[in-house]
Amino acid sequence: MIGQAERHHLQRCVELATEALDAGDEPFGSVLVSSGDEVLAEGRNEVASGDRTRHPEFALARWAAANLSPDERAQATVYTSGEHCPMCAAAHGWVGLGRIVYVSSSEQLAQWLGELGVPPPPVRTLSIQEVVPGVEVEGPVPDLAEEVRRLHHRLHRQG
């Protein structure tokens, strides 16, 4: 069950996704939070630079590896506007981060993109658990997912 503090972090992810879209990028945002509910780092998609690996979840995994002990990483939670792609899920697993809470699922995103006639991504969509079977995952969050859906519709209507 998503509590009020967690909902706040998820809303921040949607804000970061909106910032990404407003900056000409794809709408994804993520926040890394300690076991004590302290925001440690946050990021948004930056793939418009031409580097398609510049996902916020990947950046947070790298930040965590450089700045947190293995125990701190295991106790941290990644909040994100969209379920991790396979690349980001693998980074999450290799670094040993803890729980993931996402607003919208990869399955939802695939459905939305299909509705818009957008071709599928070059990398197969997998659930986080298929890539990192031991990680605790929670999501989607229906009312916030609707906000993320609107962002993706806005992105692809502009294109």
N, C-alpha and C positions, 0 to 999 in steps of 0.2 A: 504494500500500500504506500502510495506517495504521500509524504507528509508536507506540511506547509513550507518548511525550510527547503525540502527537495524541489518542491514546485517552484520556489523562487529561483533556484539554480537552473531549472529547465526553462523558465521564462527568460533568464539571461541568455541561454543558448539560442532561443528564438530571436532575441534582440541582436545577438552576434550574427546570426544567419541573415537577418534583415540588413545589418551593416555590410555584410559581404555582398549581398545583392545590390545594395545602393552604390557600392564601389565597383560594380561591374563584374562581380564574381558569382559563383554558384552559392545558393543559400544554405550554408552549413556553419554551425557554431558549437563550441564545446567548452566545458569548464572542468578543471581538475580540483577536487575538494578533499581536504584532509579528513581523517577520522574525527577531528574536533570541529568539523564544519567550517574550516577556514578555506577560503578560495586561494589556491596556490598558484594557479595559472589559468589563462583562458586564451582562446584563439578562434579564428574564423577561416573559412576556405580562402586560399590564395592561388588557386589553379589558373586564374586568368593570366598569370605571369608567363604561362607556357609550361610550367613544371606541374604536371598532373599529380605529383605525389604530395603537393602542399596542402594536405588535409589537416584540419585542426587536431583530430584524434592522434594522428601520426606525430605531429609536433609536440603534443602534450606527453606522449610516451617518451619521446627523446628528451624533453625537459625533465621528466621524472627520473629517467635513468641518470641524468647528469646532476640532479639536485636532491634526490631523496634516497634514503637507505632502502634496502630491500623490504624491511618491515613496514616502513612508511608507505612505500608503493603498494604493498599488499593491502594496507588498511584504507587506501584512498579510493575515492569514487570518481568515475568519469561520467559527467552528465553531458548529453549531446542531443542536438536537434534531430539527427538521423542515425539510425543503426549503423555501426561501423561497417565499412566495406571490408573485404578479405585482407587487404594490405594493412589497414588500421587495426583490425582484430588481431592479426599476427603480431604487429608491433606491441599491442597491449599485452598479449600473452608472453612474448619474449622478454619484455621489461618486468613482468610480474605485477602489473597493476591489479587492483581489486575490482570491485563491482562496477557495472555499467548500467546506467539508466538512460533510456532514449525516448524521445518524443514520438518519432515516426519510424516505422520499420522499413527495411529494404523491400519487403513485399508491397507495402503501401506505395513506396516511391516508384517501383516498377509499374504498378497499376496506373499511377498518375501520369507517368511519362508515356505509357501506352495510350492513354486517353488523349494525349496531346500529339500523338504521332511521332514522338521522339525515339530514335533508334536506341536499342539497348547499349549499355556501356561495353567497352572492349574486354572487361574482366567479369567473369561470371559472378552473379550475386549469390552470396551464401549467408546464412544466419551466423551470428557471432558464435553460437555453440558448435556449429560445424567446424569452425576454425580453431576455437579455444574452448574445448568441451568442459573444462573445469570452472570457468568464470561464472559468477552470479550475474544474471541479466534481468532487467525489468523494463517493460515497455510493451507496446506504445501507450501514450497518454492521449485519448481520443480528442478532447477539446483543443489541446495544444497542437495535435497533429493536423487539425483542420487549418490552423494558422500556417503551418509549414507547407501544407498543400497549396495554399494561396500563394506563398512565396515562389514555389516551383512553377505554378501556372503563370505568375507574373514574369518570371525569367524566360520562359519559353514563348510567351506571347510577344516579348520584346525582340527575340532573335529572328 
